Amino acid sequence: MTDAHASAANPLTGDDFDRLYEASIKPELQRREVERQDAMRKFFAVLAIGALVVVIESGFTLAYTHGATRIPDLRIVFGTMAVAAVLAYLPLAAVGRKVKLDVITAFCGPLGLRYDPGGGISRFDVFHELRLIEKPEDSTFEDHFEGVRSSCAFDLCEARLTRGSGKERRTVFSGQLFRVAFPRKFLGVTVVLRDSGWLNRFECPPHLQKVGLEDPHFEKIFEVFGSDQVEARAILTPSFMQQLVDLEAAYAGHHIRCAFTDGDLMIAIESPDRFEIGGMFSTLVDRRRVETIAHDIGAVFRLIDSVVPA
């Protein structure tokens, strides 16, 4: 696996992005756009069939009520159209999955990344051992990336974690998990929390003490706990803390928290779905769909670079 920072080309920005988009991504989007248009025709055809079924149901209703009404039970109408809508969207969803894989694969090649649509994060147990997340009873992972940046191996994925079952089932985390492995191990453990309500439900790991940050701006928005005060302050530079805020913003997330332990930086962000190609009801040949994915990957790179400069 190659170092994503070693290459001079950066397909996430500038002219390199333009060349990659025009040479590899745009032709694929144009090809998939033909498939999308065909799926749209099927979408409307299935909806029309659903409407026809409703008309037939109204005929049965008219006969059953001996001409009193032709309006079927609304629950039946809504049920019929809901089934039709689900069936109608299936071809569009299939095209969306293909386009997403095409675009992500186009980025992964030049960057030396590996992508698994359903893979989970490495060292997942550390996240709940350090109480960055609540320990789940059930978990679902997707969009797993793995690579190397600035000599640091890293991986990330989207996770949805739940506890309980039936009506008692609740989501304890939905967002992104990141792990960055640094060339050297840390002397202690450092935990960083975003001070925005999360502290009210967070139980700090034992044997850690509060660490004051040198920058008063970040002191107001983060709480830090560590076993080695000197190391914690050395790690948490203003540049890193700013990139942490930027990463949270880039992923449209909140309640970001992270930990340095052994040699790994573990990050959890509560956020909506990322690495998505967008809706299927408009043309696929739109570079803004691709730019959002490039932006998501680039945010991770910038965070790593703030800790281990090139």
Secondary structure, 3 states (H helix, E strand, C coil): CCECCCCCCCCCCHHHHHHHHHHHHHHHHHHHHHHHHHHHHHHHHHHHHHHHHHHHHHHHHHHHCCCCCCCCCHHHHHHHHHHHHHHHHHHHHHHHHHHHHHHHHHHHHHHCCEEECCCCCCCHHHHHHCCCCCCCCEEEEEEEEEEEECCEEEEEEEEEEEECCHHHCEEEEEEEEEEEECCCCCCCCEEEEECCCHHHHCCCCCCCEEECCCCHHHHHHEEEEECCHHHHHHHCCHHHHHHHHHHHHHCCCEEEEEEEECCEEEEEEECCCCCCCCCCCCCCCCHHHHHHHHHHHHHHHHHHHHHCCC
